[in-house]
Amino acid sequence: MSSFVGAFQWYFWGYSLAFSDSGNSFIGNLKNFGFKDVISKSGDDAYPEIAYAIFQMQFLLVTLAILAGGCIGERGRFLPAMIFLFCWATIVYCPVVYWIWGGGWASTFKSGALDYAGGGPVEILSGASAFVYSAFLGRRNETLMINYRPHNISTVFLGTILLYVGWLFFNGFSCANASLKVPYSMLNTHLAAGFGAVSWCLLDFRLERKWSMVAVCSGCISGLVAATPSSGVIPLWASVILGALAGVVCNLATKIKYLCHVDDSLDIWAEHGVAGVVGLLANALFGSKTVIGYDGVTDHQGGWIDHNYKQLYIQIAYILACTAYAVAVTAILCFVINWIPGLQLRLSYEEEEAGVDESQIGEFAYDFVEVRREFNSGFGSSHEMPIDETNLGARRHSNEESTQVIDGVTNSSSTSISREEEKQEKSQEREVESHDDSHEVKSFRPEEERK
């Protein structure tokens, strides 16, 4: 749904606000409103401008997809989230794209900030805005979090693979021409993703002693994100350092949500925002004017390895501007939308208990959810299962013990009582078995029956 909202916004006025030449340093104008005059124009590379416009639209759609996960997060409502995404794309994403790629201040400040494929517009904006939106949503209800864990590891892995393949072209063709820079940036992306996956997994193995697939996927994503602003800027050996560093830093950054008491359920700030910052800082340290010029068009002084030491504070200024602007405008949008009648950001307790699938979509990913509910409803209007009085005491103590585990409290007396009842049940079962063994066992052979 976020992609459909983004596609309309980009066609309506998004592309014009991001890339039309307005003459100012902050945002474009409505010169290309509704793709006006875009179809008839061709760039210097002999391909139509509409092709570039569609390619840039994919950047917006990816950004909105990342942000949409933080807007829902198992407790957000769909309608206000979609309205927020349209407004956010207009007054947050488009201006920042103009800053760096449309001729704005970030591209002209001193030697210009180095952001190859969207460390600012895509990664920092989505990470910071998702964190702020999660803060406005509030924490998930802890009484409903018994089964909150990775939903399906297979789909986590499959999604990572799909992202990986798309990311190669996402980064590779950001140079906008057929040149040496395309395969070079793809190889940089491979290296950063691989070393990010390994470093994150090793860091988790140190604690859990398990080779976690979720850890591998998380590290891979952090490496891909870090490569987004840098894959067309830094040499290959630097991507090895960048990937390993991104995996470690982003893994540790997952603790930020606990320090800030913000329920960033998908770790969007840690894996996208922080990784984007790491990638942009790497451009200052490892940026190479040789690599930057592999497209045959771009001319830049590079970073520290080319003795352009002022590039560091240019990158820091760009990072701070993107982060501060995203946080401030997102907070204003959330505050305003949440106060509009019927557009409250968060689900009610009852809707959250039922789940987003049922309360917002009315459909389920798996049939057994509906089958189970229909089965339970068949035992009466109260939707309760018949009570087996023989095991009522055991179930009562089991429920009490589960509640104590959720609350982080263990009652030794209740535990001992439940253990005594288990012993009694086992002894009763043995008596029943011995009683059954004393009965005469009849043969099932016909010839023995006739005898």
C-alpha positions in Angstrom: 0.0 0.0 0.0 2.9 2.4 0.8 4.2 1.9 -2.8 0.9 2.8 -4.3 0.8 6.0 -2.2 4.4 6.8 -3.2 3.8 6.2 -6.9 0.9 8.6 -6.9 2.8 11.2 -4.9 5.8 11.0 -7.2 3.7 11.4 -10.3 1.5 14.1 -8.7 4.2 16.5 -7.6 7.0 14.5 -5.9 9.4 14.4 -8.9 8.9 18.1 -9.6 9.6 19.1 -6.0 12.7 16.9 -5.9 14.3 17.6 -9.3 12.9 20.7 -11.0 15.2 23.7 -11.2 13.7 26.2 -8.8 16.7 28.4 -8.3 16.7 28.0 -4.5 18.8 25.7 -2.3 15.9 24.0 -0.4 13.2 22.5 -2.7 12.1 22.4 -6.3 9.0 24.0 -7.7 5.9 22.6 -9.6 7.3 23.1 -13.0 7.0 19.4 -13.8 3.7 18.9 -11.9 2.1 15.7 -13.1 5.2 14.8 -15.1 4.6 17.9 -17.3 7.3 18.2 -20.0 9.1 15.2 -18.6 8.1 12.8 -21.4 9.3 15.1 -24.2 12.7 15.8 -22.6 15.9 13.8 -23.1 19.1 14.1 -21.2 22.6 14.3 -22.5 22.9 10.5 -22.4 20.3 10.1 -25.1 17.7 8.4 -23.0 14.4 10.0 -22.0 14.1 11.9 -18.7 11.0 9.8 -17.8 13.3 6.8 -17.5 15.4 8.6 -14.8 12.2 9.8 -13.1 10.9 6.2 -12.9 14.2 5.0 -11.5 14.2 7.7 -8.9 10.6 6.8 -8.0 11.9 3.4 -6.9 14.1 5.1 -4.3 11.0 6.7 -2.8 9.0 3.5 -2.8 11.8 1.6 -1.0 12.1 4.4 1.5 8.3 4.4 2.2 8.3 0.6 2.5 11.0 0.8 5.2 9.2 3.6 7.0 5.8 1.8 6.8 7.1 -1.1 8.9 7.8 1.4 11.7 4.4 3.1 11.3 2.5 -0.2 11.8 4.8 -2.1 14.2 1.9 -4.4 15.4 0.0 -1.5 16.9 -0.4 1.2 14.3 -3.5 2.0 12.2 -3.4 1.9 8.4 -5.4 5.0 7.4 -3.4 7.6 9.4 -0.2 5.8 8.4 -1.0 6.2 4.7 -1.9 9.9 5.1 1.4 10.4 7.0 3.4 8.7 4.3 2.0 11.0 1.6 2.7 14.1 3.6 6.1 12.8 4.7 7.1 12.1 1.1 6.1 15.7 0.2 7.7 17.7 2.9 10.5 15.5 4.2 11.8 13.2 1.4 11.5 15.5 -1.6 13.4 18.5 0.0 16.3 16.3 1.1 16.5 14.7 -2.4 16.7 18.1 -3.8 19.5 19.1 -1.3 21.8 16.3 -2.6 20.7 15.4 -6.1 18.6 18.3 -7.4 21.1 21.1 -7.1 20.4 22.1 -3.5 22.8 23.3 -0.8 24.3 19.9 0.1 25.6 19.4 -3.4 27.1 22.9 -3.6 28.4 23.4 0.0 32.2 23.6 -0.3 33.2 20.6 -2.4 29.7 19.0 -1.9 28.6 16.2 0.3 29.3 12.7 -1.0 26.2 10.5 -1.1 26.2 8.1 -4.0 22.8 6.3 -3.7 20.8 7.7 -0.8 22.5 7.4 2.6 20.6 10.6 3.6 17.3 10.6 1.7 16.7 6.8 1.9 18.4 5.5 5.0 18.8 8.4 7.6 15.3 9.8 6.8 13.5 6.4 7.1 15.5 5.4 10.2 15.0 8.7 12.1 11.4 9.1 11.1 10.5 5.5 12.0 12.0 6.0 15.4 10.0 9.2 16.1 6.8 7.6 14.8 7.4 4.6 17.1 7.8 7.0 20.0 4.4 8.6 19.3 2.8 5.1 19.0 4.1 4.1 22.4 5.3 0.7 23.5 3.4 -2.5 22.7 1.2 -3.8 25.5 3.4 -6.2 27.4 0.4 -8.4 28.4 0.0 -9.2 24.7 3.7 -10.0 24.0 3.8 -13.7 25.0 4.5 -14.8 21.4 6.3 -11.8 20.0 9.3 -13.2 18.2 10.5 -13.5 14.6 7.4 -14.7 12.7 9.0 -16.9 10.1 12.7 -17.3 9.6 12.2 -18.7 6.1 10.5 -15.5 4.9 13.1 -13.4 6.7 15.8 -15.2 4.6 13.8 -15.0 1.4 13.1 -11.3 1.9 16.8 -10.6 2.5 17.7 -12.4 -0.7 15.2 -10.4 -2.7 16.5 -7.2 -1.2 20.1 -8.2 -1.9 19.4 -8.7 -5.6 17.5 -5.5 -5.9 20.2 -3.6 -4.0 22.9 -4.5 -6.4 21.0 -2.7 -9.2 19.8 0.0 -6.8 23.4 0.9 -6.2 25.0 -0.2 -9.4 22.9 2.0 -11.7 22.8 5.1 -9.5 25.6 6.5 -11.7 23.0 6.8 -14.4 25.2 5.7 -17.3 26.8 2.5 -18.6 30.4 2.8 -17.3 33.0 1.0 -15.1 31.3 2.5 -12.1 28.3 0.1 -12.4 30.2 -3.2 -11.8 32.6 -1.5 -9.4 29.8 -0.3 -7.1 28.1 -3.7 -7.3 31.2 -5.4 -6.1 31.6 -2.8 -3.3 28.0 -3.7 -2.3 28.8 -7.4 -2.3 31.8 -6.9 0.0 30.0 -4.7 2.5 27.0 -7.0 2.7 29.1 -10.1 3.2 31.4 -8.7 5.9 28.4 -7.0 7.6 26.6 -10.4 7.8 29.7 -12.2 9.2 30.5 -9.5 11.8 26.9 -9.3 13.1 26.6 -13.1 13.3 30.0 -13.5 15.1 28.9 -10.8 17.6 25.7 -12.7 18.4 27.5 -16.0 18.5 29.6 -14.6 21.3 26.5 -14.3 23.4 24.2 -17.1 22.3 26.7 -19.7 20.9 24.3 -20.1 17.9 24.8 -19.3 14.2 21.6 -17.3 13.9 20.0 -16.9 10.5 18.3 -13.7 11.7 21.7 -12.4 12.7 23.1 -13.1 9.3 20.2 -11.4 7.6 20.4 -8.4 9.9 24.1 -8.0 9.3 23.7 -8.3 5.6 21.1 -5.5 5.6 23.3 -3.2 7.6 26.1 -3.8 5.2 23.9 -3.1 2.2 22.7 0.1 3.8 26.2 1.3 4.6 27.2 0.6 1.0 24.3 2.7 -0.3 26.0 6.1 0.1 29.6 4.7 -0.5 29.6 2.0 -3.1 30.4 4.4 -5.9 32.8 6.5 -3.8 35.3 4.2 -1.9 37.8 1.6 -3.1 37.1 -2.1 -2.8 39.4 -2.7 0.2 37.6 0.0 2.1 34.3 -1.8 1.7 35.7 -4.7 3.7 36.4 -2.4 6.6 33.0 -0.7 6.1 31.0 -3.9 6.1 32.7 -5.3 9.2 32.3 -2.0 11.0 28.7 -1.5 10.0 27.8 -5.0 11.3 29.3 -4.3 14.7 28.1 -0.8 15.1 24.5 -1.5 14.0 24.4 -4.6 16.3 25.3 -2.4 19.3 23.0 0.3 18.1 20.0 -2.0 18.7 20.4 -1.1 22.4 19.5 2.6 21.7 15.8 1.9 21.7 16.1 0.5 25.3 18.0 3.6 26.5 15.4 5.9 24.9 12.4 3.7 25.9 11.2 3.6 22.3 9.7 0.4 21.0 11.4 0.5 17.5 10.0 -3.0 16.8 11.9 -3.5 13.5 15.2 -1.8 14.6 14.8 0.6 11.7 17.0 3.2 13.3 19.7 0.8 14.1 19.9 -1.0 10.7 19.0 1.9 8.4 19.7 5.2 10.2 22.9 4.2 11.9 24.2 2.2 8.9 23.5 5.2 6.7 25.5 7.4 9.0 28.4 4.9 9.0 28.4 4.8 5.2 28.4 8.6 4.9 31.3 9.0 7.3 33.2 6.3 5.4 33.0 8.6 2.3 34.9 11.3 4.2 37.6 8.9 5.3 37.9 6.6 2.2 36.4 8.6 -0.6 38.6 8.3 -3.7 38.4 10.8 -6.6 39.5 8.0 -8.9 36.6 5.8 -7.9 34.2 8.8 -8.1 35.3 9.5 -11.6 34.8 6.0 -12.9 31.5 7.1 -14.5 33.5 9.5 -16.8 31.3 12.4 -15.6 31.7 13.2 -11.9 34.7 15.2 -10.7 35.2 15.5 -6.9 38.2 16.0 -4.6 37.6 12.7 -2.7 38.2 12.2 1.0 41.0 11.8 3.4 42.9 9.3 1.3 43.2 12.1 -1.3 44.1 14.6 1.4 40.7 16.4 1.3 40.4 16.6 5.0 37.6 19.1 5.0 35.2 16.5 3.6 34.7 15.1 7.1 32.9 18.2 8.4 30.9 18.5 5.2 29.7 15.0 5.7 28.9 15.6 9.4 26.9 18.8 8.5 24.9 16.8 5.9 24.2 14.0 8.4 23.1 16.3 11.2 20.9 18.3 8.8 19.2 15.2 7.5 18.6 13.7 11.0 17.4 17.0 12.6 15.1 17.8 9.7 13.5 14.3 9.7 13.0 14.2 13.4 11.5 17.7 13.7 9.1 17.4 10.7 8.0 13.9 11.5 7.2 14.9 15.1 5.1 17.7 13.9 3.3 15.5 11.4 2.6 12.8 14.0 1.3 15.4 16.5 -1.1 17.0 14.0 -2.4 13.8 12.4 -3.0 12.2 15.8 -5.2 15.0 16.9 -7.5 14.8 13.8 -10.7 13.0 14.7 -10.7 9.5 13.3 -7.0 9.5 12.5 -5.5 8.4 15.8 -2.2 6.7 15.1 -2.5 3.7 17.5 -4.9 0.8 17.7 -7.2 0.4 20.7 -6.3 -2.3 23.2 -9.0 -4.6 21.8 -7.8 -4.2 18.2 -4.2 -4.8 19.3 -5.2 -7.9 21.1 -7.0 -9.2 18.0 -4.0 -8.3 15.8 -3.4 -6.0 12.9 -4.4 -8.7 10.4 -7.9 -8.9 11.8 -8.5 -5.4 13.0 -7.1 -3.5 10.0 -7.1 -6.0 7.1 -9.7 -8.6 7.9 -7.6 -11.3 6.4 -5.0 -13.8 7.7 -1.8 -15.1 6.4 -2.6 -18.6 7.6 -6.0 -20.5 7.5 -5.5 -22.1 10.9 -6.2 -18.8 12.7 -9.7 -18.7 11.4 -10.2 -22.4 11.8 -9.1 -22.3 15.4 -11.4 -19.5 16.2 -14.4 -21.1 14.5 -13.6 -24.4 16.4 -13.5 -22.6 19.7 -16.7 -20.6 19.0 -18.5 -23.9 18.4 -18.5 -24.7 22.1 -20.9 -21.9 23.1 -21.5 -18.1 22.8 -18.9 -17.5 25.4 -16.2 -18.9 23.1 -14.8 -21.0 25.9 -13.7 -24.6 25.8 -15.6 -27.1 28.1 -14.0 -27.4 31.5 -12.5 -30.7 32.5 -12.9 -30.6 36.3 -10.5 -33.4 36.9 -7.5 -31.3 35.7 -8.8 -27.9 36.8 -6.4 -27.6 39.6 -3.3 -28.4 37.5 -4.4 -26.0 34.8 -5.0 -23.3 37.4 -1.5 -23.6 38.8 0.0 -23.8 35.3 -1.7 -20.6 34.3 -0.5 -18.9 37.5 3.0 -20.1 36.8 2.9 -18.7 33.2 1.7 -15.4 34.5 4.6 -15.3 37.0 7.1 -16.1 34.2 5.7 -13.2 32.1 6.0 -10.8 35.1 9.5 -12.0 35.8 8.6 -13.5 39.1 8.9 -17.2 40.2 6.9 -18.4 43.2 8.7 -21.4 44.6 5.6 -22.6 46.6 3.4 -22.7 43.6 6.1 -24.5 41.7 6.4 -27.2 44.4 2.6 -27.6 44.5 2.4 -28.1 40.7 5.2 -30.7 41.0 3.4 -32.6 43.7 0.3 -32.7 41.6 2.3 -34.0 38.6 3.6 -36.8 40.8 0.1 -37.7 41.9 -1.1 -37.8 38.3 1.7 -40.1 37.3 1.0 -42.5 40.1 -2.7 -42.6 39.2 -1.7 -43.3 35.6 0.5 -46.2 36.7 -2.3 -47.7 38.8 -4.7 -47.5 35.8 -2.1 -49.3 33.6 -1.5 -52.0 36.1 -5.3 -52.5 36.5 -5.6 -52.9 32.7 -2.8 -55.4 32.6 -4.6 -57.7 35.0 -7.5 -58.2 32.6 -7.6 -61.1 30.3 -6.2 -60.3 26.8 -8.1 -62.1 24.0 -6.4 -63.4 20.9 -7.3 -61.9 17.6 -6.5 -65.2 15.7 -9.6 -67.0 14.5 -8.1 -70.5 15.0 -7.3 -69.8 18.6 -10.9 -68.5 19.2 -12.3 -71.8 17.8 -10.2 -73.8 20.2 
